[in-house]
Amino acid sequence: SGINAEYESSGINAEYGEFQPFQHYFKRINLSREMVSPLVKPRIVKKRTKKFTRHQSDRYAKLSKSSWRKPKGIDSRVRRRFKGQYLMPSIVYGSDKNTRHMMPDGFLKFVVHNVAELELLLMHIKRYAAEIAADVSARKRKQIVERAQQLNIKVTNWQAKLRSEEDN
C-alpha cells in the first residue's frame, strides 16, 4: 500500500499507472452551495425534434412556417396524408411517459408564485425544480431565491429581474 500512496499523492492512478494531473484539484473544490442533482436522470428521447411545417407556408410570405394549422380542405393532400407531403402532428410523436415535460437536466418544472408554494417542494427536491412565475416582483423574487437556497431547492430562473447594487 506504500506504493499506492505514493502514486495517489503524485496524481498517478495506481490501478492503471495513468497520470491524472488535476485529480487533487477537483477534490479540493468546495462550492458554497451544493448543486442539487435529480434522483434519476433518464435519457430523454424525442421522436421528432423538427417543428411541423404549415401547409403552403412556402407559397405565402404571410404564413409563418412554424405556426401549425390543421388543413381542412376537402381535396387537401396533406390532410389525406399523401406520400411526400408535409407530416401532420399526431399522438404518435408523443414523448415517453417517464420523460414527458422533463428538462434536459432531469428535473420537472414547478411554477412558484410565493415562498409558501416553494415549501411544497420540500419532499420533492430531487424530482422538481422551482421556476419563479413571470408576474412575481423583484422584491418577492429575491425572498424566494434566498429561501430556496436555505431549503436546497433548484431554481431555474433565479437571475431574472435582478439588479446589481450600483443600479439602486
Salt bridges, closest charged atoms under 4 A:
ASP105 OD2 - LYS154 NZ 2.60
GLU117 OE1 - HIS113 ND1 3.25
GLU119 OE2 - ARG147 NE 2.90
GLU131 OE1 - LYS109 NZ 3.37
